[in-house]
């Protein structure tokens, strides 16, 4: 994949440092359908966040 991953976002928002909502994300598959992208809290990502 080349370029900015977030370049094809369909929504925009301004940061207000609140954490009471999250945007629902969908993946557009090759056959044109959309699949819900599951969300995981940072605490469950464990070593994926380690530098």
C-alpha positions in Angstrom: 0.0 0.0 0.0 1.4 3.4 -0.9 0.6 6.9 0.3 -1.2 8.0 3.4 -3.4 5.4 4.8 -5.9 8.0 6.1 -6.1 9.8 2.8 -9.4 8.0 1.9 -11.2 8.8 5.1 -14.9 9.7 4.6 -15.3 11.8 7.8 -13.5 14.6 9.5 -13.6 15.7 13.1 -11.8 18.2 15.4 -10.0 17.1 18.5 -11.7 18.1 21.7 -9.9 15.6 23.9 -13.1 13.7 24.9 -13.3 10.0 24.8 -17.0 9.3 25.0 -17.4 8.2 21.3 -15.5 6.6 18.5 -16.1 6.6 14.8 -17.4 3.4 13.3 -15.1 2.2 10.6 -15.9 0.0 7.6 -13.7 -1.7 5.0 -14.7 -1.6 1.4 -14.1 -5.1 0.0 -13.2 -5.9 -3.6 -16.7 -7.0 -4.4 -18.1 -3.7 -3.3 -19.5 -4.7 0.1 -18.6 -3.1 3.3 -17.4 -5.0 6.4 -17.4 -3.5 9.9 -13.8 -3.1 11.3 -13.7 -4.2 15.0 -12.3 -1.8 17.5 -10.0 -2.8 20.4 -9.0 -0.8 23.4 -5.3 0.1 23.5 -4.9 -2.0 26.6 -5.7 -5.2 24.7 -3.1 -4.4 21.9 -0.2 -5.2 24.3 3.1 -5.6 22.4 1.7 -4.1 19.2 2.1 -0.7 20.7 5.7 -1.2 22.0 8.4 0.7 20.3 
